[in-house]
Amino acid sequence: MKAVSKVQELPLPSFYAPANAGMFAYGPNASRLQSEAGAWRDSQGLAASATDSFNLHLLLIDVQKDFCFPEGSLYVAGRSGRGAIDDNRRIAEFIYKNLGALTHVTTTLDTHFAYQIFFPSFWVDQDDQPLTAHREITREQIERGQVRPNPAMAKWLCGGNYPWLLKQVKYYCEELERAGKYTLYLWPPHCLLGSDGHALAGVVQEARLFHSFVRGAQSWAEVKGGNPFTENYSVLRPEVLTRHDGQPLAQRNTQFLKTLLTADAVVIAGQAASHCVKSSIDDLLGEILAQDAALARKVYLLTDCMSAVTVPDGKGGFAADFTPQADAALQRFADAGMHLVKSTQPLASWPDLRIA
């Protein structure tokens, strides 16, 4: 890995308030950030990211309000109960302290509509009653008539061809089960386009905009999740790519994959470690192994800036806890050569990231 110039950890800017990480309603003043960026750039001796000889790309996955706050519809609390809140505070501080080293910051945006295959609204039970969230759907349940697609969708979703729709959902569940990654899981409605919950957490939005204004770098975003027929945990590809009739259902995000693979180093954080983060890294690792396994050494996972999905049972425990799956995935990524690091570790101490 080629050397880069020495990177000095920077102080936190005066406008930054850690408490904002816990505020659902907080949003930055973009005009103020832009006006302050010039003075900060001059005082810290920072150059435009276009001059960087080393491309360090920070990928933030789904740091959106619905995932990041108790007020959100799918808060990623982790086992501590403060998961995403503390993660976002650390993400913001990581960006500020390493503003001079981060070339690009990309955020993904989980983006959904009212009726999608992983929402309860998509389904009804054998008595035509709506389903509830936090349950699995299997092909066997569909075959037995225990669940079926909501007939109200057929007209606008597939031209009224309900038999086609039934075949498609059976095929989809079968493909998920065959791949062995997931069983279809119904989530509460979240990250609906146009909703408050779709927006990035304010403290992260503030940090990425400040980076953009200081370094003259565009604040890129990758949108995912709009196809009603497939989950899209990973930013790099939907869970299922084909329809039951052999026609294409969706496609891989090949352009962004190329962006990541051509970076000198990629740093990954966000939500949730057990789902969208895990799936994105899985897909990235798959491409790396297909090209050159040594490329895994240029990927760094901020383990203190991601949490697993947990579902409280109301009795002090969890109805669902995906922490073991997240931990197992991180160990698997480390075994493949990726680096598990913390946001508080200076970049100069990161393995394989040679900073001159």
C-alpha positions in Angstrom: 0.0 0.0 0.0 1.5 3.3 -1.0 2.6 5.8 1.6 0.7 9.0 2.4 1.8 12.2 4.0 1.7 12.5 7.8 -1.8 13.0 9.1 -2.2 15.0 12.3 -5.3 14.4 14.4 -7.4 17.6 14.4 -9.3 19.2 17.3 -13.1 19.1 17.4 -14.7 22.3 15.9 -16.3 24.7 18.4 -19.8 24.3 17.0 -19.8 20.5 17.6 -21.9 19.4 20.6 -21.8 15.7 21.5 -25.3 15.9 23.0 -26.8 16.5 19.6 -26.1 12.8 18.8 -29.1 12.0 21.0 -31.5 14.5 19.5 -33.9 13.2 16.8 -34.9 16.7 15.8 -31.4 18.1 15.5 -30.4 19.3 12.1 -27.3 21.4 11.1 -27.3 24.8 9.6 -25.6 24.2 6.2 -25.1 27.9 5.5 -23.3 28.4 8.8 -21.1 25.3 8.2 -20.1 26.6 4.8 -19.2 30.0 6.2 -17.1 28.5 8.9 -15.4 26.0 6.6 -13.0 28.4 5.0 -11.6 29.7 8.3 -11.2 26.2 9.7 -9.5 25.0 6.5 -7.0 27.9 6.8 -6.4 27.5 10.6 -5.7 23.8 10.2 -3.7 24.0 7.0 -6.0 21.7 5.1 -5.9 21.2 1.3 -8.7 20.2 -1.1 -9.3 16.4 -1.2 -8.5 16.5 -4.9 -4.9 16.9 -4.0 -4.8 13.8 -1.8 -2.2 11.3 -2.9 -4.0 8.6 -0.9 -7.7 8.0 -1.4 -9.2 7.2 2.0 -12.9 6.6 1.6 -15.3 6.5 4.5 -18.5 4.6 3.9 -21.4 5.3 6.4 -24.2 2.8 6.0 -27.8 3.8 6.8 -27.1 6.3 9.6 -30.7 7.5 9.3 -33.1 8.7 12.0 -35.4 5.7 12.0 -32.4 3.5 12.9 -30.6 5.9 15.1 -33.1 7.1 17.7 -35.7 5.6 20.1 -38.2 7.9 18.3 -37.4 6.0 15.1 -39.4 3.1 13.9 -36.5 0.6 13.9 -34.0 1.9 16.5 -30.8 0.0 16.5 -30.2 0.0 20.3 -27.8 -2.8 20.6 -27.6 -4.5 23.9 -26.6 -1.3 25.7 -29.8 0.5 24.7 -27.7 3.5 23.4 -26.2 1.7 20.4 -26.7 4.0 17.4 -26.7 7.2 19.5 -23.2 6.5 20.8 -22.1 5.2 17.4 -23.1 8.4 15.7 -21.3 10.6 18.2 -18.1 8.6 17.6 -18.6 8.7 13.8 -18.9 12.5 13.9 -15.8 12.8 16.1 -13.9 10.5 13.8 -14.7 12.6 10.8 -13.7 15.9 12.5 -10.4 14.5 13.9 -9.4 13.0 10.6 -10.8 15.7 8.3 -7.5 16.1 6.6 -7.1 12.4 5.8 -10.6 11.5 4.6 -10.8 12.0 0.9 -14.4 11.0 0.4 -17.4 10.4 2.6 -20.3 8.4 1.2 -23.5 7.7 3.1 -26.1 5.1 2.0 -29.8 5.9 2.3 -32.2 3.0 2.9 -35.2 4.2 1.0 -38.6 2.5 1.1 -42.3 2.9 0.2 -45.5 1.8 2.0 -45.8 -1.7 0.3 -42.6 -3.8 0.1 -42.1 -7.5 0.5 -40.4 -7.1 3.9 -43.2 -4.9 5.4 -46.4 -6.3 7.1 -48.5 -4.3 4.7 -47.4 -6.6 1.8 -49.0 -9.6 3.4 -52.3 -11.0 4.9 -53.0 -14.2 6.8 -55.4 -17.0 5.9 -58.2 -14.9 7.2 -57.2 -11.9 5.2 -56.0 -10.1 8.3 -52.8 -8.0 8.2 -49.6 -9.4 9.6 -47.4 -7.8 12.3 -43.8 -7.0 12.2 -40.9 -9.0 13.6 -41.9 -12.4 12.2 -40.5 -14.6 9.4 -42.2 -15.6 6.2 -41.3 -18.9 4.5 -42.2 -20.6 1.2 -43.8 -23.4 3.2 -46.2 -20.9 5.0 -47.2 -19.6 1.6 -47.8 -23.1 0.2 -50.0 -23.9 3.1 -52.0 -20.8 2.7 -51.0 -19.4 6.1 -49.9 -16.2 4.5 -50.3 -14.6 1.1 -49.6 -11.4 -0.7 -52.1 -8.6 -0.1 -54.6 -8.8 -3.0 -55.0 -5.0 -2.9 -51.6 -4.6 -4.4 -52.1 -6.7 -7.5 -53.5 -4.1 -9.8 -50.7 -1.6 -9.4 -47.9 -4.0 -8.7 -48.3 -6.6 -11.5 -51.2 -5.5 -13.6 -53.7 -7.5 -11.6 -52.1 -10.8 -12.3 -52.4 -12.4 -8.8 -51.2 -15.9 -9.8 -48.0 -14.3 -11.1 -47.6 -12.4 -7.8 -48.1 -15.6 -5.8 -45.4 -17.4 -7.9 -43.0 -14.5 -7.4 -43.2 -14.4 -3.6 -42.8 -18.2 -3.4 -39.8 -18.0 -5.6 -38.3 -15.1 -3.6 -38.6 -16.9 -0.3 -37.2 -20.0 -1.9 -34.2 -18.1 -3.2 -33.5 -16.5 0.2 -33.7 -19.9 1.9 -31.5 -21.5 -0.8 -28.8 -18.8 -0.4 -28.8 -19.5 3.4 -28.2 -15.8 4.3 -31.6 -14.8 5.5 -35.2 -16.0 5.9 -37.7 -13.3 4.8 -38.2 -11.1 7.9 -41.0 -8.5 8.3 -39.8 -5.2 9.7 -41.8 -2.2 10.9 -42.2 0.5 8.2 -39.0 2.4 8.2 -37.0 4.9 6.1 -40.1 5.8 4.1 -39.2 8.3 1.4 -40.4 11.7 2.5 -40.5 10.8 6.2 -38.5 12.3 9.0 -37.0 8.9 9.7 -35.5 8.7 6.2 -33.1 11.6 6.9 -29.6 11.2 8.2 -29.0 11.7 11.9 -28.3 15.4 12.3 -24.9 15.0 14.0 -23.6 12.9 11.1 -25.1 15.1 8.5 -23.3 18.0 10.1 -20.0 16.3 10.1 -20.2 15.1 6.5 -21.3 18.5 5.3 -18.4 20.2 7.1 -16.0 17.7 5.6 -17.5 18.5 2.2 -17.2 22.3 2.6 -13.7 22.2 4.1 -12.2 19.8 1.7 -14.1 20.8 -1.5 -15.4 17.3 -1.8 -19.0 16.3 -2.9 -21.1 14.7 -0.1 -22.1 11.6 -2.0 -25.0 9.3 -1.2 -26.0 5.9 -2.5 -29.8 5.2 -2.5 -30.9 1.6 -2.0 -34.1 -0.4 -1.2 -36.8 0.9 -3.5 -37.7 -2.3 -5.3 -41.0 -3.7 -3.8 -40.0 -7.3 -4.6 -36.7 -7.7 -2.8 -34.8 -6.7 0.3 -31.7 -4.6 -0.3 -29.6 -4.8 2.9 -26.4 -4.4 1.0 -25.5 -1.2 -0.8 -23.9 -3.3 -3.5 -26.7 -5.6 -4.5 -30.3 -6.6 -3.7 -30.9 -10.0 -2.0 -32.4 -11.5 -5.2 -31.6 -10.5 -8.7 -34.1 -12.5 -10.8 -37.8 -13.1 -11.1 -39.4 -16.5 -11.1 -39.8 -16.4 -14.9 -36.1 -15.8 -15.4 -36.4 -12.1 -16.1 -34.2 -9.6 -14.3 -35.6 -8.3 -11.0 -32.8 -5.9 -10.0 -29.1 -5.4 -10.6 -25.8 -5.0 -8.7 -24.4 -1.6 -7.9 -21.3 -2.1 -10.1 -20.3 1.5 -10.3 -20.1 2.0 -6.6 -18.3 -1.3 -6.2 -15.7 0.0 -8.5 -15.4 3.2 -6.5 -14.7 1.2 -3.4 -12.2 -1.2 -5.0 -10.2 1.6 -6.5 -9.8 3.5 -3.2 -6.5 3.1 -1.4 -8.4 2.3 1.8 -12.0 2.0 2.8 -13.4 2.6 6.3 -16.9 1.3 7.1 -19.3 2.1 9.9 -23.1 2.5 10.4 -26.2 0.5 11.0 -26.9 -2.2 11.6 -23.9 -4.4 12.2 -26.1 -7.5 12.0 -27.9 -6.6 8.7 -27.1 -3.8 6.2 -23.5 -3.4 7.4 -22.9 -7.1 7.4 -24.5 -7.6 4.0 -22.5 -4.7 2.4 -19.2 -6.0 3.7 -20.1 -9.6 2.7 -20.7 -8.5 -0.9 -17.6 -6.3 -0.9 -15.5 -9.3 0.4 -17.0 -11.6 -2.2 -15.8 -9.3 -5.0 -12.4 -8.9 -3.4 -12.0 -12.7 -3.1 -12.9 -13.0 -6.8 -10.2 -10.5 -7.8 -7.4 -10.5 -5.2 -7.8 -11.7 -1.6 -5.0 -9.3 -0.6 -7.3 -6.3 -1.2 -9.1 -7.2 2.0 -6.2 -5.6 3.9 -7.3 -2.2 2.7 -10.7 -2.4 4.4 -11.1 -1.1 8.0 -14.2 -1.7 10.1 -15.0 0.8 12.9 -16.3 -1.7 15.4 -17.3 1.0 17.9 -19.4 2.8 15.3 -21.9 0.0 14.6 -24.5 -1.9 16.6 -26.7 -5.0 16.1 -30.4 -5.1 15.9 -32.1 -6.1 19.2 -35.9 -6.3 19.8 -36.8 -5.8 23.5 -39.4 -8.2 24.9 -40.7 -5.7 27.5 -39.5 -7.9 30.4 -35.9 -6.7 30.5 -34.7 -9.2 27.8 -34.9 -9.5 24.0 -37.5 -11.0 21.8 -34.8 -11.0 19.1 -31.0 -10.3 19.5 -28.8 -10.4 16.4 -25.6 -9.6 18.3 -24.1 -13.1 17.9 -24.6 -12.9 14.1 -22.9 -9.5 14.0 -20.0 -10.7 16.1 -19.5 -13.8 14.0 -19.5 -11.8 10.8 -16.9 -9.4 12.1 -14.6 -12.3 13.1 -15.1 -13.8 9.6 -14.2 -10.5 8.0 -11.1 -10.2 10.2 -10.1 -13.8 9.3 -10.3 -12.8 5.6 -7.8 -9.9 6.2 -10.0 -6.9 6.9 -9.0 -4.8 9.9 -11.1 -4.4 13.0 -10.3 -1.0 14.5 -11.9 1.6 16.8 -12.6 5.2 15.9 -10.5 6.4 18.8 -7.3 4.8 17.5 -5.1 7.3 15.6 -4.8 6.5 11.9 -1.1 6.4 12.3 -1.5 3.2 14.4 -3.8 1.4 12.0 -2.2 -1.8 10.5 -1.3 -1.7 6.8 -2.2 2.0 6.6 1.3 3.5 6.2 1.3 7.1 7.0 4.5 8.9 6.5 
